[in-house]
Amino acid sequence: MNRLLILGGGTAGTTVANRLRKRLDPSAWKITVVDKDDNHVYQPGQLFIPFGTYRARDLVKPRRRFIGDGIDLVFGEVDRVDTDAARVFLTDDRELPYDYLVIATGATPRPDQTEGMVGNEFRKSIHEFYTYEGAVALADKLADWEGGRMVVHIVDMPIKCPVAPLEFTFLAEAFFAERGMRDRVEIVYATPLEGAFTKPVASKYLGAILEERKVTIEGDFATERVDPANKTLVSFDEREIPFDLLVTVPLNMGADYIARSGLGDDLNFVPVDRHTLLSKAHDNIFAIGDASDIPTSKAGSVAHFSVELFEDNFVNHAHGRPMTRPFDGHANCFIASGHGKGLLIDFNYDTEPLPGKYPLPGLGPFTLLRESEANYWGKMLFRWVYWNLLLPGKQLPFEPLMSMAGKETEEL
């Protein structure tokens, strides 16, 4: 009996478990998923909690509901992986042997890694929305906030869903405008990037929206610390940004057990071949979703597109055959821009986001890098797709590899 052990029952882990259960002979393969609890959170929805769009029951469902028949689900926290013995040790001293290991424990915000971020002002004047608890606390703050200087801030890249800080900024601007208090709020967007986004064409389009909404961009801001007493952000080059309300995206890191196991880089992300997701150090270990170090967005779409190809590659690899379906880094992200509109970006390792139509050339219905109501509803309806199609491992009508069809070349 071959033992496939999947660490993490989030988007990538659940999807790959369900898809491989359909492909692997149940009499020859035992599939086990490990996660710390039974709460599966729809993470893209946390962005909307501060503005009252979603509630807990919309975003949190039992994890076991989405793990298919014939898959074992184990609750426990991983302490370390012993690659020599091919065993995973849990913090309660249980041991789980494996023949193949898939690491899918994602990325986690770590406010403790930035001096001054966690303390008396945390979740008072300093907030984050990348956790459910943080998003709820921020909702309470915004409900009766009277205005002032709000700084939306990214400590460093990479982060889960790189467009989420921009989305929060757009939605906050619309939220304040709709409440008749926009003139009482100054909004600053502080980023380690040169501009609004990692790619120049998208940065031009998204930066123009920030400028139109009278949001100040503080680029190339390398955060050294937060000074909570004086309510300022301080950079390594001694620039300071004062705030009344700081909405920060803390440093994102992989799970600590990855460091204890000697499997990761400085941020606890697992180095893998970017086309096959196979560990560069171990021939029986893969890392998928946000847990790997591949140079593309840490986003649900990347997990979805890569897993479609990974499914075939894993089956071939396990049977001693070449992995023939290379992943191209395809990412596809809706961006809620406020006022009932949104944008869409579609890109991969080699091609940056470009304007155009998606998925049908010339028809859409979604527009790339331009605001539309269709894009907003695409964002909002994806929650149903996520729970009912993506997690169960059903086939979606989108190609896993990026296509240039419908895209327009753009000169800067």
N, C-alpha and C positions, 0 to 999 in steps of 0.2 A: 504494500500500500504506500503510494507516494503521499507525502504530507506537504500541503501548501498552507503556509501560515501568513496571514495578512494582518499587519499591525496598523490599526486605524479603520474605523467604520464610518468615515465621513463620505464626501462625494466620491473621491477616487476609489477608496477601499470598498465601499458598498457596491459601486458600479462594476468594478472588476471582478468581485466575488460572484455577483449574479451572472455576469457574462461568461465567466470561466466555468461556472457550474453547468451551463448548457453545453460546453465544449468538451469537458473532461469526463471520462468514464467514471461514474460514481463507485463502481466496484474496484477501481484502481487508484482513485484519488480521494483523499480526505481534505476538505477545505475548512479552515478555521479563521474567523475574524476576531480580533481582540480590540476592545475599547474600554475606556475607564468607566463609562456609565451608559444608561439607556436613552440619553437625550440626544437626538439628532437635530441640529439647528440648521435652518436655512439661512446661511450666513449673509447672502446679499440683502436679505430683508432687514438686517439690523440697522442699515443705513437710514431706513424710513421710520424707525421707532421714535427718534427725537421729534419728528414732525407729526406724530399721531396717526400715521398711515396704517401701521401694523400693530397687532397685539401679540402676546405670547403664544396663544393657541394657533396663530397663523404661521408661526415660525418654528415651533418646537414640537416634535412628534417622537413617539417611541422608536428607538433604533431598530428593535427586533421586528417591527412591522415591515421593514424594507429589506431584511436579510432573507433571501429565498430558502425554500425547502432544501434540505440536504446540506446546509451550511451550518457549522457549529458557531455559536456566538459566545464568547468568553468575556466576562467583565473583570477587569483588573488593570492595574497600571504597570507599564513595562519598566523594569529596573535596568536591564542591560541585555545585550545580545552577545552570546559567546559564539563567534564565527568558527572557531576551531572545533567545538563540540556540536555545532549546528543546533543550538538550543537558545530559547528566549526565557529569561528569568523575570518573573513578576515580583512586585514589591512584597507580596505575601508569601514568597518562597516557592510558589508553584513554578514548575518547569514545563515548557512546551517545546518539544523537538520539531524540527522541520527538515524537509529536503529542499524546498524552495521557500524563500522569504520575500515578501513584498512589503516594503515600508511605505505607509500611506498616512503617517501621523501629522502631516500638514505643517503649517507655520503658526506661531503664536505671538501676539504682541507682548513685549517685555518692557513695560515702563520702568522696571527696576534697573534697567541697564543705562538709564540716563540720569545723571546727578540732579537731584532736586525735583524730579518729576513726581515721585511718590512721597507723600508726606501730609502735612496738615491741610494743604490746599487741594489734594487729589480728590476729585469728584465734588469740589466746591467751585474754585475758579479754574481748575485744570481738569479736563474731561477727555474721554475717548469713546468711540462708538464701535470699535472692532470686537468688543465682547457684548454679550447680551446684557449683562449687569451694567456695563458702562453706557450702553445705549439708553437703557431705562433711566439711569441717573441723569443723563444729559437731557432727556425728555422732561424730567422734573425741573431741571434748571431753566430750560427755554420757556417753560410754561408761564413763568412770571418774571423773566429777565426783562429789565427795563431798557437795556441797550448799553452801548459803550463800544469799546474796541475789541472785536472778535478776531483772533488769529487762528487760522486753520494751518496746521503745521505737520510736516513729515520729517521725522528724525533722519532716516536714511533709507536707501533702497537695498534689496528688493522688499516689497510689501505685498500682502495679499490684495488682489484687485487694485492695481495701480491707479485706476480711474476713480476709485471710491472717494478719496479726498476732494477731487474736483466735483464729483457729484454732490457731496455734502455741501460744498461751497455754493454751488448753483441752487440747491434746494433751500439752503438757509437764506440766501438772498431773496428768493421767491417767497419764503415763509415770512420774512420780515416785511416785505412789500405788501403782501396780502393782509398782514395785521396792521398796516398803516404806520409802521415804525421804522421803515427803511432809512429815513433821514436821521434816525438816532443811533444807527449802527454803522461803524466803520469796519470794513472787512479787509483783512490782509491774508494773503496766501503765501506762506513761507515754505520753501522747498529746497532740497539739496540739488535739484536739477537746475539747468540754466534757464529753462522756461516752464511752461505749464505741463509738458509731458516729455517722455523719453525720446520720442521720434520727432524730427523737425517739422514735417508737414502737419501732423496732428497737433503739435505744440502751437503752430501758427493759428490753426482754426480754433482750438480750445482757448488759447491766450486771448484771441479776439473777443470771445464771449465774456471772459473775465473782465477785459477792458470795458466792454459795452455795459457790463453790470457794475462798473465802478469799483472793481476789486483790485487792490494793489498787490502786485507780485513782488515778493522778495526772493530772488533766485540765488543759486549758488550759496545757500545758507547751510553751512556745516555745523550742526548743533553740538556745542560742548556741554551745556548744562541749562537747567531751568533755575531761575532765581525766584522762588515763590514769595519771598518776603517783599521784594520790589516788583513782583509780577512782570518779569522780563525774560525773554529768551536770549541766551548769550551764545555766540558762535565762536569757533576756534580762532577766527581773525578779529575777535573782540567787537563785532557788531552786536547791537542790542535791539530787540524788538519788544516794546512794551505791550501789555495786553490787560484787558479787564476779564476776558474769557478766552482761555486757550483750549482749542479743540485739536488734540494732537493725535498723530498716528505714531505710536511708539516703534522702536526698533522691532522688527519681526525676526524670529529665530525658529529653527527646527527644535524638536523635542530634546530635552536634556539627556535622555538615555542614549541618543546617537553619539554624543560626546563621550559618555562613559564607556561606550562600546568601541570607540575608535573608528567610527564609520563616517564621520562628517567633516566639513570644513569649519572655518572659524565661526560661522553662524549656525552650525549644526545641520546644514543641508548636505545631502548625500551626493557626492560626485558620481555622475552616471554618464554613459554615452548618450548624447542628446537625441540620437535617432532611435535607439532601442530601449533606453531607460535602464539598461543593465549596469550594475555597479562596476566602476572601473577597477575595483579591488577584489571582487568576489563573483565568481561565475554562477552562483545560485541565489544572488540577491538582486532585487530590482527596487527602485524607488520611483513612485508615481505621484502625480498631483503636486501639491506645494512642497512636499518633502525633498524633492530633488533639487539639484543646482542648475537645471537647464536654463539657458538664457532667454527666457520668454516670460510672459506674465504669469504670476501665481494666481490663476483664475479658474473658476469652475469650467469654463469652456475648454481650457487647455486639458484639464482632467478628462473631460468628455471625449474630445477629439483624439487625444493620445491613447486612451484606453481602447478605442475602437481598433486601432492598429496594434496596440500591445497585446490584445487578445490573440491575434494570429501569431505574433512574434513569440509569445510565451509558449504556445502549443508547439510551435516548431522547435524552439530552444529545448524544451523538455524532452522532445523526441530526437534530439541530436541533429536537427536540421538547421540550415541557415535562417536567420531572421530577415525576411524579405520585404517587410513593410515599414520603411523608415518614416519616423515622425518628422514633420517639417516645422514644428513650433507654432502651429496654427492657433491663434487666439481670436476670439470674437466677443466683443463686449458692448452691451448697451450702456449708455450714459444718460441717466435722468438729468435733464437740465432745468427743470422747474417750469411752472406755468403750463403743465400738461404736455410738455414736449420732451424729446430726447434725441440723442445721437447714437450712431453705431460705428464702431471701428472694427476692422477685419485685417489681420496681418499675420506674418510668421517670422521665422528667423531672419530671412533675407529681404523681405518686402515690408516696408512700413505702412501704416494705415494711409489709405488714399480715398479721395472722394469717389462717388459712383452710386450704383444700385446693388441691392443684395436681397435674396439670393439669385433672383432672375435678372440677367443683364437688361438694362433699360426699363424694367418693369418694377423691380423691387419685391415686395411692397416697402422694403426698408431703404432708407437713404444713408449713405456712408458719409460721415463727417459733416452732415447738415442736420439741423433740427427738424423734427416732424412729430406730429401726434402719433403716427404709426409706430415710430421708434419707441415712444413712451409706452404705448400699449404692449409692444413686444417685450419690453422690460417687465411690465407688471404681470403679463400672462405667463411669463416663464416660470413663475412659482408653481403653477399647475403642471407644467411640463416636467419640472424638476421632480416633484413628488410622484407623478403618475407614469412617467416615461423614462426619464434619465436614470434615476436610482434603481428601478427594477431591471435595467439593462436592456430596454427595448430599443429597436432601431429608430433613430430620428432622421428626418428628411434633409440632413445637411451633411455634405461631404467632409470627412475628417481632414483632408488636405486642402490647403488654401488654393483658390482659383483666382486668376486675374480677370476672369470674365466679369464684365460690368464695372470694372474699375477704370478711373481716369488717371493718366499720368499727370504729375503736378510739378511745376517748376517753382522753386523758392525765390 
